[in-house]
Amino acid sequence: MKSSSTNLTRRHFLRGAGVALGLPWLESIRSWGAPESCIEQAAPRRAAVVFMGNGVNPHHWGAVNGATGMEFKDSLRPLEALKEKILVLKGLWNPTTVEGPGGHFPKMNLLAGLKVKQTTTDIEIGVTMDQLIARSVGLKTPVQSLVLGTEAPGYGNEDGYTSTYSGHLSWASPTAPAPKEIYPQQAFDQLFEDGSKRQRDKSLLDLVRGDAQSLRKSLSQRDTKKMDEYLSSVRELEQRIQRAEEFSQKETSGNGWLPTVQAATFPRPDAGIPAKPEEHMALMLDILVLAFQMDRTRVATLMLNNDLSGMNLAAAGVKGGLHELSHHSNDPTRLAAYQKANEFHMKLWSGALMKMQNTNEGERSLLDNSIVMFCSSLFDGNAHDSRQLPILLAGGGGGSLRGGRLLDYSADPNRKLCRLHMAIMERMGVRMGHFGDADTALSDLA
């Protein structure tokens, strides 16, 4: 639909004291910052990687080809409503991960493909594919890349490797991981900083209220409704961050009371980590989705937990730490809990994908314009097995991906995971003659 305004652009922000709230796609405003001579322009592509530590239950992960097409196994059932947007990739691996000692740390070259250096001091993996994309695509957005997590890196070593490796997925240089933000408030604030670094003690929406009221005069009825829904979702996320942090503070003081937060203005809380890891992961996923919706960044990674994580998902009904459960030794009780943890992660990811699917960007949805990978650095966590990896792709990549399929590379002698990374980079406008240990991209994703 053509713009009804000649003086507004996709780069329009709602501004307030110290903040700038980017707008989602609106039909009343020239789309995606198109120049005066080109009113319509395709929405940008985005790429994200979501990581889960400690592998998967191999008995129930993946999909099969049935009479009616791809059929999910139990672990992926939470994705059923999005099946046509999902590619299940079987058999891909990083060959360097099976060389030498170490059950976990050598496997954390997931997005680089190069061999992890066995060291406790001068760490080295390689620049990861997300950061190579960010060097190009990131120049077009306020935040070059969003690197998120829920757990700080550990400090220790095993088999001559430092545990620093297990706490990082994204690497900005061969010897330096990209800084990972684990605090929801700071991650949230990255989306709205206007460069002034002013301290604020009010809700974001109260600060931009005047600008929002002025903008409404230029919007269609549909866009007015859409903007109200968008602002409500931002408010809801802001409130959830406050509730999680206040709950964490009460838990620390030995009081389990959870305060009720009204929709009225509230002071911004101090930075903190939510007491419940389930809430923490959900908050970070929603922040990632909001960042894409605002076009604040087009490249993101999120570690839902570190590799070797002992995270306890008690609120999700999972008894035991994740790493402990991954070493189930086929004990029925621990295996059932491990399976429940796998399904819970899929449910969280599915919820974020559905929000992207329900975000309209003109001809396509936000999910249709994105490539979202889900992965872990192990397949069978019990055996530290990385001879194949659990890899899923969601989204349409701006029309460059065709979901609803199982792609099985198990019999392909050139089944390197870096071939997938090359294919993703190409779809994001980054072409390389080789990457990691691969020199050809996968060609059957579309």
Secondary structure, 3 states (H helix, E strand, C coil): CCCCCCCCCCCCEEEECCEEEECCCCCCCCHHHCCCCCCCCCCCCEEEEEECCCCECCCCCCEEEECCEEEECHHHHHHHHHHHHEEEEECCECHHHHCCCCCCHHHCCCCCCCCCCCCCCCCCCCCCHHHHHHHHHHHHCCCCCEEEECCCCCCCEECCEEHHHHHCCCEEECCEECCCECCHHHHHHHCCECCCCCCCCCCHHHHCHHHHHHHHCCCCHHHHHHHHHHHHHHHHHHHHHHHHHHHHHHHHCCCCCCCCCCCCCCCCCCCCCCCCHHHHHHHHHHHHHHHHHCCCCCEEEEECCCCCCCCECHHHCCCCEHHHHHCCCCCHHHHHHHHHHHHHHHHHHHHHHHHHHCCEECCEECCCCEEEEEECCCCEHHHCECCCCCEEEECCCCCCCCCCEEEECCCCCCCEHHHHHHHHHHHCCCCCCCECCECCCCCCCC
